[in-house]
């Protein structure tokens, strides 16, 4: 998976809610649908996108499928953000150091 897949998957507000819910605790589709203002089929579609992006995983529990956030699912996005954050901090430090010489 790439950071683009992660950004796309989390770009939808309802999908973010689904992800946040399963990151909080593992849940079944029916439980998620009961907590969100969308239908069970819509929740299933959102979970499919999240799963395809590597953000959630599913396990069978009897006849139910339980979804949970996948450990490491946000690693690609985090690495991308950290790369830019490091560049921003480095630029800021240079600006502060160069600005301090004028005083």
N, CA and C atoms as a LAMMPS dump frame, in Angstrom:
ITEM: TIMESTEP
0
ITEM: NUMBER OF ATOMS
309
ITEM: BOX BOUNDS ff ff ff
-5.0000000000000000e+02 5.0000000000000000e+02
-5.0000000000000000e+02 5.0000000000000000e+02
-5.0000000000000000e+02 5.0000000000000000e+02
ITEM: ATOMS id mol type element x y z
1 1 1 N 0.827 -1.179 0
2 1 2 C 0 0 0
3 1 3 C 0.877 1.25 0
4 2 1 N 0.334 2.318 -0.531
5 2 2 C 1.075 3.568 -0.584
6 2 3 C 0.373 4.612 0.273
7 3 1 N 1.078 5.709 0.528
8 3 2 C 0.457 6.776 1.299
9 3 3 C -0.736 7.36 0.538
10 4 1 N -0.703 7.312 -0.814
11 4 2 C -1.836 7.8 -1.596
12 4 3 C -3.09 6.964 -1.328
13 5 1 N -2.915 5.654 -1.207
14 5 2 C -4.048 4.775 -0.896
15 5 3 C -4.654 5.148 0.457
16 6 1 N -3.786 5.427 1.407
17 6 2 C -4.245 5.782 2.747
18 6 3 C -4.988 7.108 2.732
19 7 1 N -4.405 8.115 2.073
20 7 2 C -5.072 9.416 1.993
21 7 3 C -6.422 9.287 1.295
22 8 1 N -6.47 8.525 0.201
23 8 2 C -7.741 8.333 -0.501
24 8 3 C -8.767 7.683 0.424
25 9 1 N -8.359 6.607 1.084
26 9 2 C -9.288 5.865 1.942
27 9 3 C -9.818 6.733 3.076
28 10 1 N -8.966 7.552 3.647
29 10 2 C -9.379 8.387 4.78
30 10 3 C -9.924 9.744 4.334
31 11 1 N -9.967 9.979 3.029
32 11 2 C -10.456 11.249 2.506
33 11 3 C -11.956 11.443 2.66
34 12 1 N -12.675 10.368 2.813
35 12 2 C -14.123 10.44 2.978
36 12 3 C -14.46 10.547 4.468
37 13 1 N -15.261 11.539 4.873
38 13 2 C -15.564 11.716 6.303
39 13 3 C -16.215 10.498 6.956
40 14 1 N -17.135 9.846 6.263
41 14 2 C -17.777 8.67 6.853
42 14 3 C -16.778 7.537 7
43 15 1 N -15.909 7.368 6.002
44 15 2 C -14.895 6.318 6.086
45 15 3 C -13.949 6.585 7.249
46 16 1 N -13.626 7.861 7.486
47 16 2 C -12.79 8.19 8.653
48 16 3 C -13.496 7.8 9.939
49 17 1 N -14.802 8.042 9.998
50 17 2 C -15.556 7.643 11.191
51 17 3 C -15.519 6.138 11.388
52 18 1 N -15.665 5.398 10.312
53 18 2 C -15.6 3.929 10.39
54 18 3 C -14.22 3.507 10.883
55 19 1 N -13.176 4.098 10.306
56 19 2 C -11.815 3.753 10.721
57 19 3 C -11.588 4.087 12.193
58 20 1 N -12.004 5.269 12.609
59 20 2 C -11.829 5.671 14.009
60 20 3 C -12.577 4.735 14.949
61 21 1 N -13.755 4.282 14.527
62 21 2 C -14.533 3.369 15.366
63 21 3 C -13.82 2.031 15.539
64 22 1 N -13.299 1.464 14.445
65 22 2 C -12.621 0.168 14.568
66 22 3 C -11.23 0.324 15.178
67 23 1 N -10.66 1.524 15.108
68 23 2 C -9.385 1.761 15.789
69 23 3 C -9.611 1.836 17.295
70 24 1 N -10.788 2.314 17.683
71 24 2 C -11.14 2.396 19.104
72 24 3 C -11.319 1.002 19.696
73 25 1 N -12.059 0.158 18.969
74 25 2 C -12.244 -1.244 19.376
75 25 3 C -12.783 -2.02 18.193
76 26 1 N -12.438 -3.295 18.081
77 26 2 C -12.94 -4.122 16.982
78 26 3 C -14.474 -4.19 17.017
79 27 1 N -15.074 -4.166 15.827
80 27 2 C -16.533 -4.167 15.744
81 27 3 C -17.01 -4.924 14.509
82 28 1 N -18.239 -5.39 14.598
83 28 2 C -18.902 -6.031 13.464
84 28 3 C -19.604 -4.957 12.627
85 29 1 N -19.939 -5.295 11.392
86 29 2 C -20.602 -4.354 10.485
87 29 3 C -21.899 -3.838 11.088
88 30 1 N -22.69 -4.723 11.643
89 30 2 C -23.973 -4.321 12.234
90 30 3 C -23.803 -3.329 13.365
91 31 1 N -22.803 -3.545 14.179
92 31 2 C -22.524 -2.627 15.287
93 31 3 C -22.12 -1.248 14.744
94 32 1 N -21.278 -1.251 13.719
95 32 2 C -20.867 0.006 13.105
96 32 3 C -22.057 0.729 12.494
97 33 1 N -22.906 -0.005 11.789
98 33 2 C -24.073 0.606 11.156
99 33 3 C -25.014 1.202 12.195
100 34 1 N -25.085 0.568 13.357
101 34 2 C -25.925 1.097 14.433
102 34 3 C -25.374 2.381 15.042
103 35 1 N -24.082 2.596 14.91
104 35 2 C -23.442 3.777 15.494
105 35 3 C -23.308 4.931 14.507
106 36 1 N -23.449 4.64 13.224
107 36 2 C -23.221 5.646 12.188
108 36 3 C -24.5 5.871 11.388
109 37 1 N -24.614 7.056 10.785
110 37 2 C -25.827 7.356 10.013
111 37 3 C -25.788 6.805 8.58
112 38 1 N -25.316 5.568 8.424
113 38 2 C -25.264 4.925 7.111
114 38 3 C -25.759 3.485 7.237
115 39 1 N -26.137 2.922 6.126
116 39 2 C -26.677 1.557 6.106
117 39 3 C -25.563 0.519 6.249
118 40 1 N -25.968 -0.711 6.529
119 40 2 C -24.998 -1.811 6.601
120 40 3 C -24.246 -1.991 5.292
121 41 1 N -24.945 -1.97 4.137
122 41 2 C -24.199 -2.1 2.883
123 41 3 C -23.177 -0.978 2.69
124 42 1 N -23.535 0.244 3.111
125 42 2 C -22.594 1.363 2.987
126 42 3 C -21.387 1.146 3.895
127 43 1 N -21.623 0.672 5.111
128 43 2 C -20.513 0.379 6.024
129 43 3 C -19.613 -0.689 5.411
130 44 1 N -20.213 -1.709 4.827
131 44 2 C -19.421 -2.771 4.191
132 44 3 C -18.57 -2.221 3.053
133 45 1 N -19.13 -1.315 2.265
134 45 2 C -18.365 -0.704 1.174
135 45 3 C -17.202 0.122 1.718
136 46 1 N -17.449 0.884 2.782
137 46 2 C -16.374 1.669 3.385
138 46 3 C -15.285 0.757 3.95
139 47 1 N -15.679 -0.328 4.573
140 47 2 C -14.7 -1.273 5.114
141 47 3 C -13.88 -1.914 4.004
142 48 1 N -14.492 -2.155 2.858
143 48 2 C -13.761 -2.721 1.716
144 48 3 C -12.664 -1.763 1.267
145 49 1 N -12.978 -0.486 1.152
146 49 2 C -11.973 0.503 0.746
147 49 3 C -10.866 0.578 1.794
148 50 1 N -11.247 0.596 3.068
149 50 2 C -10.245 0.65 4.143
150 50 3 C -9.377 -0.608 4.138
151 51 1 N -9.986 -1.736 3.883
152 51 2 C -9.24 -2.999 3.828
153 51 3 C -8.288 -3.017 2.634
154 52 1 N -8.769 -2.579 1.477
155 52 2 C -7.927 -2.53 0.276
156 52 3 C -6.734 -1.603 0.471
157 53 1 N -6.908 -0.571 1.295
158 53 2 C -5.816 0.367 1.579
159 53 3 C -4.897 -0.15 2.689
160 54 1 N -5.225 -1.306 3.253
161 54 2 C -4.388 -1.894 4.299
162 54 3 C -4.593 -1.277 5.674
163 55 1 N -5.731 -0.613 5.862
164 55 2 C -5.979 0.063 7.135
165 55 3 C -6.745 -0.777 8.143
166 56 1 N -7.535 -1.72 7.667
167 56 2 C -8.289 -2.582 8.578
168 56 3 C -8.073 -4.039 8.208
169 57 1 N -8.301 -4.882 9.177
170 57 2 C -8.244 -6.32 8.963
171 57 3 C -9.517 -6.931 9.537
172 58 1 N -9.819 -8.117 9.08
173 58 2 C -11.058 -8.773 9.458
174 58 3 C -10.763 -10.172 9.981
175 59 1 N -11.519 -10.582 10.981
176 59 2 C -11.412 -11.956 11.47
177 59 3 C -12.82 -12.512 11.648
178 60 1 N -12.938 -13.788 11.414
179 60 2 C -14.233 -14.447 11.573
180 60 3 C -14.424 -14.809 13.036
181 61 1 N -15.623 -14.565 13.512
182 61 2 C -16.002 -14.925 14.875
183 61 3 C -17.384 -15.578 14.77
184 62 1 N -17.391 -16.878 14.588
185 62 2 C -18.648 -17.569 14.286
186 62 3 C -19.105 -17.149 12.903
187 63 1 N -20.339 -16.64 12.827
188 63 2 C -20.863 -16.171 11.544
189 63 3 C -20.609 -14.677 11.336
190 64 1 N -20.046 -14.028 12.326
191 64 2 C -19.788 -12.586 12.239
192 64 3 C -18.364 -12.328 11.768
193 65 1 N -18.201 -11.203 11.126
194 65 2 C -16.861 -10.743 10.732
195 65 3 C -16.565 -9.509 11.571
196 66 1 N -15.453 -9.558 12.268
197 66 2 C -15.071 -8.471 13.165
198 66 3 C -13.928 -7.698 12.51
199 67 1 N -14.091 -6.4 12.431
200 67 2 C -13.09 -5.527 11.812
201 67 3 C -12.341 -4.758 12.879
202 68 1 N -11.045 -4.605 12.646
203 68 2 C -10.178 -3.869 13.56
204 68 3 C -9.142 -3.104 12.734
205 69 1 N -8.603 -2.061 13.32
206 69 2 C -7.524 -1.334 12.658
207 69 3 C -6.324 -2.26 12.544
208 70 1 N -5.675 -2.242 11.385
209 70 2 C -4.509 -3.087 11.165
210 70 3 C -3.283 -2.412 11.745
211 71 1 N -2.57 -3.101 12.636
212 71 2 C -1.328 -2.523 13.152
213 71 3 C -0.402 -2.178 11.984
214 72 1 N 0.119 -1.006 11.997
215 72 2 C 1.015 -0.584 10.933
216 72 3 C 0.309 -0.059 9.703
217 73 1 N -1.016 -0.011 9.722
218 73 2 C -1.767 0.435 8.559
219 73 3 C -1.488 1.871 8.148
220 74 1 N -1.101 2.687 9.1
221 74 2 C -0.831 4.103 8.812
222 74 3 C 0.65 4.383 8.583
223 75 1 N 1.487 3.351 8.565
224 75 2 C 2.937 3.558 8.465
225 75 3 C 3.365 4.321 7.223
226 76 1 N 2.798 3.988 6.062
227 76 2 C 3.189 4.673 4.82
228 76 3 C 2.85 6.159 4.887
229 77 1 N 1.645 6.468 5.354
230 77 2 C 1.238 7.864 5.459
231 77 3 C 2.096 8.59 6.494
232 78 1 N 2.343 7.931 7.591
233 78 2 C 3.157 8.536 8.644
234 78 3 C 4.568 8.842 8.141
235 79 1 N 5.168 7.929 7.414
236 79 2 C 6.516 8.142 6.874
237 79 3 C 6.517 9.314 5.901
238 80 1 N 5.497 9.414 5.072
239 80 2 C 5.4 10.518 4.118
240 80 3 C 5.275 11.847 4.859
241 81 1 N 4.403 11.888 5.862
242 81 2 C 4.222 13.119 6.633
243 81 3 C 5.491 13.497 7.401
244 82 1 N 6.145 12.502 7.99
245 82 2 C 7.361 12.777 8.753
246 82 3 C 8.47 13.324 7.861
247 83 1 N 8.524 12.836 6.64
248 83 2 C 9.538 13.341 5.706
249 83 3 C 9.342 14.832 5.472
250 84 1 N 8.113 15.237 5.225
251 84 2 C 7.844 16.652 4.995
252 84 3 C 7.937 17.461 6.277
253 85 1 N 7.519 16.885 7.37
254 85 2 C 7.614 17.579 8.651
255 85 3 C 9.081 17.838 8.99
256 86 1 N 9.94 16.877 8.763
257 86 2 C 11.379 17.055 9.007
258 86 3 C 11.936 18.168 8.135
259 87 1 N 11.526 18.214 6.859
260 87 2 C 11.974 19.282 5.964
261 87 3 C 11.51 20.642 6.458
262 88 1 N 10.275 20.73 6.921
263 88 2 C 9.739 21.99 7.43
264 88 3 C 10.51 22.422 8.676
265 89 1 N 10.76 21.499 9.58
266 89 2 C 11.503 21.848 10.794
267 89 3 C 12.93 22.283 10.473
268 90 1 N 13.554 21.609 9.531
269 90 2 C 14.909 21.975 9.139
270 90 3 C 14.927 23.382 8.53
271 91 1 N 13.982 23.687 7.672
272 91 2 C 13.887 25.019 7.075
273 91 3 C 13.631 26.078 8.151
274 92 1 N 12.798 25.746 9.097
275 92 2 C 12.506 26.674 10.188
276 92 3 C 13.762 26.934 11.017
277 93 1 N 14.505 25.886 11.327
278 93 2 C 15.734 26.038 12.12
279 93 3 C 16.746 26.904 11.375
280 94 1 N 16.868 26.702 10.069
281 94 2 C 17.79 27.525 9.277
282 94 3 C 17.35 28.978 9.319
283 95 1 N 16.072 29.225 9.152
284 95 2 C 15.538 30.594 9.168
285 95 3 C 15.766 31.243 10.526
286 96 1 N 15.534 30.527 11.583
287 96 2 C 15.748 31.065 12.933
288 96 3 C 17.215 31.372 13.151
289 97 1 N 18.094 30.457 12.761
290 97 2 C 19.533 30.667 12.947
291 97 3 C 20.037 31.821 12.117
292 98 1 N 19.593 31.947 10.88
293 98 2 C 20.031 33.05 10.029
294 98 3 C 19.44 34.366 10.516
295 99 1 N 18.207 34.326 10.978
296 99 2 C 17.573 35.527 11.503
297 99 3 C 18.242 36.003 12.785
298 100 1 N 18.743 35.079 13.573
299 100 2 C 19.397 35.438 14.845
300 100 3 C 20.699 36.173 14.641
301 101 1 N 21.317 36.004 13.497
302 101 2 C 22.591 36.68 13.212
303 101 3 C 22.389 38.158 12.948
304 102 1 N 21.192 38.563 12.553
305 102 2 C 20.931 39.967 12.238
306 102 3 C 20.708 40.801 13.5
307 103 1 N 20.532 40.152 14.623
308 103 2 C 20.232 40.894 15.85
309 103 3 C 21.494 41.463 16.466
